[in-house]
Amino acid sequence: MDLPVTFVERMQRLLGAEYPAFEQALQGTPPVSIRINSAKITIPEGLPPVPWTTTGYYLPERPLFTLDPMIHAGAYYVQEASSMFLEQALRQAVDLDRPLQVLDLCGAPGGKSTHLASLLSPDSLLVSNEVIRSRASILAENIAKWGSGNVLVTSNDPRDFGKLPEFFDLMVVDAPCSGEGMFRKDAQAVQEWSEENVKLCAQRQQRILMDVWEALRPGGILVYSTCTWNEAENEQNIAWLAEQQDAEPIKLQLDPTWGIVPTQQQGVEGYRFYPHKVQGEGFFMAVVRKAGVAADSYESGGRKKKYKLTIAGKKERALVENWVQDPERFEWVQYGEVISAIPAPIFEAADQVYQKLYVVYAGTEVAEVKGKKLKPMHGLAMSQYLNKKAFQTVDLNLEEALRFLRKEDISLGSSGSDWVLMLYKGLPLGWAKQVGNRINNYYPKEWRIRMELPAEIGEELFSLGRYLV
Ligand SMILES: C[S@@+](CC[C@H](N)C(=O)[O-])C[C@H]1O[C@@H](n2cnc3c(N)ncnc32)[C@H](O)[C@@H]1O
């Protein structure tokens, strides 16, 4: 790897005697890590844990993840280990037992958002935003697969969040950056790097921070992160924010064995991840609190509320209620032909978001109204609240599961006319409908596995299932 000269000079200044170890680590193989969805699977046995999180694990090598049905079932997410440090910021700076209104501003493809969804209480609302529309679709797919049901995926510019002043208790800004920390994983990041780009990134990050600051409640927490090492995009930006606004730095406790490097600059407490010190890629995080005291709850104003969300009809509701566990936990809304379940405690806040922002995906998409009939939706199959008992189920082996995920026709050897939930190792993969002795495969076309399957599908293919008890 040919590193840019000015980058090398800066890192030499920053790291001093440690620089050769850093450069050597940059030439090494990046570790592979995953974070499991503990609402769907149990803790794997025999995998080394990522020390700063309760659900992260290292794998011995990089498998062909696409051919593991469990990833399509939302059982785990492939995520770079350093990024999982978000969990420490939350556990140490936020009361996670309280219902919170949370924004993940730069959300795609969904690493931090799925992590947040696992950490927040079920009555919390997570708004997961991604400004680039095509990337927002990928984010919505990963959110639907995770199945927590309390997330709204939006696709807005940061400045649109000014329409929701003091709305959020917690905001995560995982900003677009110059990507120095990704040099080892991504040769293109090296090609695209320049001093000029670092400057542009730092300016864009300042703009993003200013644009969303107003949406944070007094007393609320902002977690800022990048995957780059230069100070302009990191400590200096947070120092700049503290100068412009009333932002108080928050100090996190670190276990010295983790190898994370704390920094203090102009009153900013930062956390740096270097590949020669941690098993992970380059990363930076800082946490600040907005000065002031939080009001008890967000007041939307007006006495008689007018909702943007439409409550589903009683008849439709009666048909689908049995498809989820604890149906009384939800408000049932209908948008076009789609009936979705939104946790009742977040309904008001979700409606506020609908009024001001462009919502791409909300709650759990449960059913599509087809004339007098209702068709179960993929979001329901992926939901942590799916009532499996309401449906006929079929257990698929690895080959059948992969063929189903490729949207091929598979035979069940029985006949009927019901919706069937396809399972792999007990985890729902999606829906099929029996039509006589054939089945129609309802796996979403845009999410199907496009890769050809190997001639022999055997043990050499990876499935996380092998590590589960
Ligand atoms: C570092 S990535 C986010 C990764 C994500 N948080 C995760 O953990 O999977 C930064 C994201 O910011 C988005 N982005 C690019 N320009 C932006 C802007 N001007 N404002 C907000 N987000 C932007 C990118 O499309 C990208 O998805």
The ligand as an ORCA input file, in Angstrom:
! r2SCAN-3c Opt
* xyz 0 1
  C     -19.749      6.853      7.701
  S     -21.168      6.665      6.732
  C     -22.347      6.117      7.881
  C     -22.235      4.707      8.316
  C     -23.358      4.255      9.226
  N     -23.506      5.148     10.354
  C     -23.179      2.851      9.739
  O     -22.760      2.664     10.894
  O     -23.491      1.897      8.989
  C     -21.661      8.300      6.411
  C     -23.004      8.443      5.729
  O     -23.270      9.854      5.569
  C     -23.940     10.058      4.352
  N     -23.732     11.463      3.892
  C     -23.025     11.899      2.839
  N     -23.097     13.242      2.748
  C     -23.870     13.661      3.756
  C     -24.328     14.937      4.191
  N     -23.980     16.041      3.548
  N     -25.128     14.978      5.268
  C     -25.465     13.864      5.928
  N     -25.052     12.636      5.563
  C     -24.273     12.527      4.505
  C     -23.316      9.038      3.425
  O     -24.194      8.745      2.366
  C     -23.071      7.853      4.350
  O     -24.147      6.932      4.267
*
